[in-house]
Amino acid sequence: MAKRPFVLISVFILIFVLVGSVFPEDQMNNLRVNSQRLEQRITALAEFGKNAHGGLDRVAFSDADIRGRKYLISLMKDAGLDVRVDEAGNIIGHREGQEPDLPPIMFGSHSDTVPDGGKYDGALGVLGAIECAQVLNEQNIQTKHPLEVVVFTDEEGGLVGSRAMTGTLTLDALEVISHSMKTIRQGIIDLGGNPEKLDRVARKDGDIKAFLEIHIEQGKILETKNIDIGVVEGIVGISWWNITIEGFSNHAGTTPMDMRQDALLAASHLIIAVNRVVTSVSGRQVGTVGRIKAEPGAPNVIPGKVVMSLELRDLSGEKIQSLYEKIEKEAQTIAQQTDTQISFSSIDAMAIPAPTDPRIRKYIDESAKELDLSTLYMPSGAGHDAQDMAKIAPTGMIFIPSVGGISHSPKEYSRPEDVVNGVNVLLHTILKIDQETLD
């Protein structure tokens, strides 16, 4: 008889353990973010910097940016985060994990906008990150890893905050004039940072378990294909060149057509060649001539000189180089045919491709499928803080549809159901990363 209480207690403990192990899993599967709260906060943040026709002028370091950041800090504190501003002006909200010594899982984006921008670019990533932290806090779910919600400084002006975090923000960059007409240095000071101590901001490889960013697509592929979630394969590399075409300026009325050295005519042939070369190979690469200037620029003078730009983007640096070499070869032929000289000079504004981590892609895809959402693997054609963070941590990006593919515009819009779908995927991806090994 003496053994019976021990046996009963053992059975009760076993039942408790079994039920306890099932309940958290069920709780995790049913975990969802608060869609009403999320939409209300997107609307509220959009009041900071709102202009007369509905666009946002919340450029980095402006009064609107500073006021918007104070609002975000209040939300982060309400979500149970310990908040600080680092020396680069990045806002970081920390949530302790079960094992505090483990590297944190970081997620977030930026809150600054381009002039006359929209209310989703950057803001979705910040408010979605805060929402994930708040839901975990409300449900008393403590992750194994610490969590860090980040609001990066001045993404639109050159990825300032994420460059500081990866140790690549140079002293020269601090003297650049921002959209707010302040130097980056002064702007960081105004945000509560200290540009003299940026070395304290830099993280090294291994300091962060993983970095995640949710963002609007800023294109219309997902909407056109009726896809819920974009699983970003990487952020494309970007290379720029100036192309100079030199011919000979002469009188437009007295110079026969077969005796001209028309630099603008040569440029026209080259622009067509760029399009032909870029579309001649399979893939999602893009090439653009976005700027052109003809001299002397008079209607009765044959253009003697043209300077134009060339931009190539792709996930593969090797493909970018291959396309450039083909375009350069076409240019040599055009120069011979038009009796002009064509030269290329690289612009020091290149970004190398930044692939996302394949394991995190898998977690994003699995999370979406478990939520009955469709997915598409795709590149990001625009730059993001994630491209810097990929230098020091396994990185993933989640895209949601942009209505009409419109971004950097007051007409920028993503449907509430797409917003909540994306943030739910972010939440479940965070939990998957927390439980799995990315080492």
ABEGO torsion letter per residue (X at the ends): XAAAAAAAAAAAAAAAAAAAAAAAAAAAAABBBBAAAAAAAAAAAAABGBBAAGBBBBBBGBAAAAAAAAAAAAAAAAAGBBBBBBAAGBBBBBBBBABAABBBBBBEBBABBBBGBBAABGAAAAAAAAAAAAAAAAAGBBBABBBBBBBBBGAAAGGAAAAAAAGABBAAAAABBBAAGBBAAAAAAAAGBBAAAAAAABBBBGABABBBBBBBAGBAAAAAAGBABBBBAEBBBBBBBBBBBBBBBBBAAABBAAABBBAAAAAAAAAAAAAAAAAABBEABBBBBABBBBOAGBAABBBABBBBBBBBBBABAAAAAAAAAAAAAAAAAAAAAAGBBBBBBBBBABBBBBBBBAAAAAAAAAAAAAAGBBBBBBBBABBBAAAAAAAABBBBBBBBBBBGGBBGBAABBBBAAAAAAAAAAAAAAAAAAAABBAX
